[in-house]
């Protein structure tokens, strides 16, 4: 059984924000499906047809980038790896960066070609390098989608060219985007607006297909998508101050509509909500006693930022609680082991629950050290 235990400091906080409870209605969008959510908590602020299956088109490439950069983070591949273009990769139609058979680029350059140029050829080259084959990489995509809780998604390729067995939902794309913004370096790639991919004699400059990078303050990702079956899609994210929003629009008909409809959603979010950061990502929250450890306590941290989302001008009460399991954790403990949870409650409702992770390894107390402590305790009593 888990008991609520207060550690380190009193974490029961109540803040009342003055003002009437009021928020504008979400905008009416010209989109088949959409979602707007706040990135830290995952709270959905507006949605329509969010669970209806749609074709993702090139927004698929968000997952391709996620898997590649997670492989880099694990050390399985390096951004300096030389990636050679196969005949299959070079044969991809649609949006491409015109890779030729045998052309070698670093993984870093290939990821730019995916994120900025939306290259289907580069997506296949990345998939083959990271997964060993396109088939293996697609299996990785579906496995990662399941791990993230994307229950309405099935991938058939790493690029998004139409396949009836390649589908997702607006809600799932929001889940993926929320994860993607936390993947190291991913927003650095999706935030590039212009890149010189080839020099003379046939120069090729890549321009990011996400025009919101220039049109909307705070946008640094993520990806557009278009096929005749999918229509126009855009998964976008923008950050202003401590508030990061994620918008997903799918199945938009007008030529620039995925941009205009996304801006309507983002405007609604920034105009009607505020975010108060309580603890930044990586913050130390408390120390936890450790039984049978070489040290008596270990510090606990959170990986993700914790905060409170409120409607602008509304009253809101929140409290933070630390929950640690009893009995206390026993050594040996590895750094990163979960010790408990930090919970954020707003108006009595659980809004965010973050794992409390050990900052350091804790070895089990040795026999000699145990006897020394017993002897020290005995002497102190005398």
N, C-alpha and C positions, 0 to 999 in steps of 0.2 A: 504494500500500500504506500502511496505517496502522500506525504504530509507537507503542508505549507510551512516553511521555516524562514524566518527573517534573518538575514545574514548581513554583517558589515555595517549596515546603516539602515535607518528606517526608510523603506522604499514606498511607503504608502503616501502618495501625493494626490492632492485634489486641486485642480485648477478650474476656475470658473471664468469663462470669457464672456464679457458683457455683450448684450445685443440681442435682438429678436431672432427667433428661429425662422430663417427664411433662406430659400435657395431657388434660383430660377429653374424652370423646366429645361431638361436637356433639349438640344436643338433637333429639328426634324432634318434628317439626312437623306440625300439621294443615293442610297447604298443598299444593297441586298442584305448586308449584315454589318454590324459594327460593335466595337467594345471600346470603352475608355476606362482605364484603371490607374490607380496610384501604385508606383512601382515598389516601394518599400513594403507596404502592408499587403499589397495585392487586392485592395478593396476596389470593387467595380463601381464606377461612378455613373455609367450610362451604358446601355446595351440594347441591341435589337437583333433577333434571330441569331444569337451568339452560338447556339449549338447546332445550327443547320449546316450540313456538310457542303463545303464549297471547294473549288479547285484553287490551290495556292499560287500557281504559276511561279514566278521567280522569287516570291517570298520564301520559297523552299530553301533558298540559299542561306537563310539565317541559320538553319540547322546545319548546313554544310560548314559554315564558318564556326559555329559552336563546336562541332566535333573536331575540326582541325585544330582550333586553338586550345581545346581541352587536351588534345594529344600532345601539343607543345608544352602545356603546363605540366603534364605527367612526365615529360622527357622522352616520350615514344618517338617523336619527330622533332626537328629543329626548323626554325624559320629560315635558316641558312641552307637547309637541304636542297639539293638540286633535283628538280622535278622535271622528268622528261615526258613530252607529249606523245601519247600513243596514237596509232592510226584511228582508233575509235574516238578518242578525245577530239582529234582534229576534224572528225567528220560531223560534229554536232552542228546543227542548224540553229536558226533563231538568233538571239543576241549572242555575240561572240567577240573575241579579241583577235581572231584570225591566227591562232596558233597553228604551226605547221608540224608535220610528223617529224619527230626527233628534236624539236625545239626544246631547249633546256632553260628553265627559269628557276629562281629560288622559290621556295614555298611562300616566302613573304610577298614576292611579286605576283604569284598566282592568286594569293588571297586578295590582293588589291584588285586584280582582274575580276575576281568574283564579286567583291563588295562594291566596287565603283563601276566597272564596266559591265557587270551582270553577265559575265562570259559563261555560256554553257560549256564551251570547250575547256575553259579553266576549271570549272566545277568538276568535270569528269577527271581531269588531270589530278586535282586535289584528292578526289575520292579514291582514285587508283593508288596514289602515293600513301595516303593515310590508312586506307582499308585493305590494301593489297589487290583489290579488285572492286569494280563498281558494285557487284552483288554483295560482297562482304560489307561494303560501306553502307549500302541501303539497309542491310540487317542492323548495322550499328545505329542508323537513323531511327529505325522503328523501335529498337530497344531503348534508346535514349528518350524517345517520345513517351513510351510506356512509363519509364522511371519518373518523368516529369509530370505524369498524370494527364497526358494529352490523349484522352480516351476516344476522341472522335477523329483521330489522325491515322493515316496509313501512307507511307512513302513508297514510291516505286522507282525513283531516280533522285540524283543529287542536284538537279538543275531546275525542274519544274515544268519542262515541256509536257504537253498534255498527255495524260494517261488516265483512263477511267478508274484505275485502282490507286490513283495518287490524289488524295483528298485530305482536307482538314476542316476546322471550324474557326470562326473568329475568336471564340473563347480559347481554343487551343493555341492559336497564334499569339494571343495575349500572354498565356502561360509561358510559351517559348521566349517571347520578347523579354518578359520579366526576368527570366533566367539569363538570357543573352547579355543584358546590360551589366550583369555581374561578372561575366567571363573576362578575365584579364585581356586587355588590348583590343577586344572586339569593337568597341565604340571608336577606337582610334582608326580602324579600317573603314567602318561605315560612315565616319565623319569626314573622310577625304572627299573633296569636291572635284579636284582636277589632278590628273596624273599623267606624266609623259611616259607611255608604255613602250613606244618605239621611237628611235631617232631616225635620222636620214639613212637611206634615201627615201624611205616610205614612212614618214613619221605618223604616229598614232597617239593622239591625246585622248584619254578616257575622261568623260564627264559623268559625274554621279547622276544616276537616273532619279534620285530623290531630290527634287528641286526645293523641298522645304529647307534644306541645308542653307539656302540663300534667302528663302522667302519668309522664314519664321524664326524669330528669336529663340535661341536655346535648343534647337533641333540638332542632334548629333547622330542620328540613325533613324531607321534601320534599313528597310528594303522595300522597293517597289516590285510589282509583278503584273504581267499582262499576257493573256492568251485570248483568243476569240471565245473560248469556252468559259474562262474564268472572269472575263472582263478586267477592269482595272482594280488592283489591290494595292494597299500601302499599309505597312506596319511602321509606325513612326514613334519616336520618343523625343521628348524635350524636357530640359531641366532649367528651372528658374529658382534661384536660391536653394532651399532644401527640398523643394517639391519637384519630383520627377514624375511625369505622366507618360503613359503608353497608350497610343491610339491604334486601332485596327479598323480599316474599312475594306470591304470586299464586295465585288460585283458591281462596281461603279461604271456607268455607261459613258458619260461625257469625257472628252479627251483629257482635260485637266481636272476632272472631277475628284479623283482620288486625293489630289492636293487640297482643293477647296473644302471638301467634306472633312478631311483630317484637321484642317485649321479650325473649322467650326467646333469640332470636338475638343481640341486643345484649348481654344478660347473659352469654352464652357468650363473646362476644368480649372484653368488658371484664374478665371474671373470669380469662381464660386467656392473655391476650396483653398485652404492654407494648410501648411505642414509644419509642425514643430518638432525639430530633431531633439530627442532626449539623450540618446547615446550614439556616437558615430560607430561605423563599422570597425571592429577590432577592439572596442572599448573593454577595459577591465571592469567587471561588475562587482565582484566580491571575492573572498577567499573561502574555501571549503575545507573542513577538517578531513583528514585522511587517516584511516585506521591502518596500523601495522606498517606505516611508511617511514622511510629514512628522514623525512621531514613531516611535521605535524599538519601542515596545511598546504593547499595549492591554489593559486589564483585561477579565477574563471573569467573567460571573455566571451563576447559574442562576435560572430563573423559578419553578420549583416547589421546595418543601422536599425535603430529602433526609434520610433516617433509616433506622433499623433496627428491624424488627418481630421480637420474640422471644416464644417461649412463656414464660409466667410460671414461674420456677423452673428454667428449662432452661439448659444451657450453649450459648453461641453465639459463634462467631468471625466477625469481619467485617473487611473492609479497603476503603479507598477508593482509586480509581485515576483519574488524569487521562490521557486519551488525546487527543493533538493530532496532526493529520495533518502529515506531512512531504512536500514542503518547507513552510516556514512560510507562512502566508497572506500574500498580496500586497495592497498598497494599489492602488486605493482600496477601503476597507471601509466598509460602512454599519453604524450602530449596530443591534444585533440579529442581525448575521450570525453564523452558527454557526462556531465555531472548533475545536470538538472535543466531547468528552463527559466527564462525571463519572460514574464507574461505582461502584456499591455492590455488593460481593460478600459473601455470607454463607455460611460453611462451604464456600467455594470456588465457590458458585453465584451467577451474576449475578442480582441481585434488582431493581436499579433502574439505569436509564441516562438521564441528564439532559443535554440539550444545553448546552454552554458558549457563551454569547452575548456578543458584543462590547458593551461599555457605551457606546462613543462612536464617532462617525465618525472614520475615519483617511484623510486626503487623501494622494494620491500626492505624493512629494517633487518640488518644482519644480527646474528646471535650475539656477537661481541658488543655491538652497539646497544642491543637490548639490555644486556647485563650491566653495561655502564650506566644506562639511564635508571635501571632499578637501584643500582648502588648509589647514584647521585640522589635519588628520591629518598632512600633510606637515611643517608647522611643528613639530608635537609631536615628530616623529621626529628633526628636526634639533636 
